[in-house]
Amino acid sequence: MRKLEEWERHFNSVGWFIPPYIQMGHLASLASAIRASNGSFTQDELEGRMAYLYEPIGVAAMVCDRYPITPVISEYRQTIAEAVAAHFAGLHHTAVAGLIPVIEGAGRELLNVRGEGAPKLGVRKVFATLASNCLNEVRRQQMGDMDEIESMFIAFESFTRDYIYTDSSLYSLADKTNRHGITHGRYRDSDYGRPLNFYKTISAVDFLTFISSLRANLSWFAPTPTTTSLKLAAVYEKLARKPILADFD
């Protein structure tokens, strides 16, 4: 049994996966809470936990010092930055709608640079093939803790297959973080547009950033906050205190 196999099940049961750049202690605490709930862990509870994991300081560090230097992901750095700002400004529909094309576009390009012919594949097949390709590389080159990395890729592939890219009519959770429902307008305002949509999609962007880093000689750890990123975090915090449209609800 893989060390994180239990985490795979717990996180996938709530429509998520094992993300990179998050301290293992925080993930262990979340996995324990999901296990203790005996199947009753809600999307509201998950949102509350993830708000702590994706707070302004950490997200700002990624925006300033990781996305811009990561191959493929850097091509979407402005889109990501705008979606992040929208999230903290309370524009939750806009935030998730901005990130969904990044996930698919970056996923296809990452697979394309690996020589797998991504344009010919359906979107779920793209991520299944990408996960398999990366896992083979990790095993072949014995990169990092292979047991943990394998669990991360298995959980991420399950997230893309069973949640974000499943048929919108089959999406079973309350948050509705689903590409087809959002992009094709099958979901209305009331169906989605909450912070959890952003947390799930920005973590998917982070996973693709991690994939790119496998070949880019970049750190697998979250970037340390800098003076610039702390200034940006302060902007996010100011936006969060009074969302842009708060006076017009």
Order of alpha helices (4+ residues) and beta strands (2+ residues): alpha-alpha-alpha-alpha-alpha-alpha-alpha-alpha-alpha-alpha-alpha
